[in-house]
Structures are given as C-alpha cells and as structure tokens.
Amino acid sequence: MKTKITKEIAQNLNCGLDSYFNPKTDEILSIPNFSLIADEEEFQKAFKADLQKYLKTNLII
C-alpha cells in the first residue's frame, strides 16, 4: 500500500501538483502548486473545497 501511495504522490509532483498525505486516513490531497498560478482568486474558487479540507485536517507533505 505504501508503494502505491508513494507512486501516486510522485506522479502528482511530476505534474506540478503539491500533494498532502493524511496518514490517519491514507488520503492524498493534490492541488496545483500556488507559485504556478497566475490568477490566485480564480485558483482559490476552483479549489475552495480542497483548500478548506487541507486547512481543517492534519495533512502533511
């Protein structure tokens, strides 16, 4: 299982995504890298649910 999680995170990183892993639930949250986004307001609208989930949980990189 850990190999599958590691591969998924590696693939996400190669695609320019930031990945966060919750070890309690084995959940991976991937969102585009903030530094690659030109329109921050539009980005926050598009990923609002994911960003709120990230902020409410103890996800780690």
N, C-alpha and C positions, 0 to 999 in steps of 0.2 A: 504494500500500500504506500509506503514512504517513497518508493521509487516512482510510482505513478504521480504522486504529488510533486516531487522534485522535477520530473519531466514537464508537468503542466506549468509550473512556475517558470522554468527555464524557457519554455516556448513563449509564454506571455512576455517575459523580459526581452526576448529577441524581437518581439512585435512592437516594442516601445511602450509596453504597459508596466505599471507598478503593480506588484502583487503583494497581497497581505494574507497571512495564514492564521487561522484560528485553530490552535492545537486542541482545544476542547471539543470542537465540532468537526475537525478536519475540513473546514470550509476555506476555500480560496476566493478572495475578492480581488478582481483585477480591474483597474481603471487606467485610462491614458495618463501618461506622465504629465504633470502640471506644467513643466517647463516647455513642453512641445505644443501647448495650446495657445493659440493666438487670441481667442475670444473667451476670456475667463468666465464671464457671466453666462454665456451660452453653454459652456462646459458644465458649470455648476447646475444649470437647469437640466441638462441631459443626464447627468449622473447624480442627481439630488438624492435619490433613494439609497444608492450605493455609498455615497459620502456620509449620509446620516447613519447608515448601518456601521460604517467604519468607525465613526466617532463614538457610537454607543457601545461598542464591544472592545474587547482586549485583543485586537488583531495585532500581529507582529509581522515584520518584513522577513 
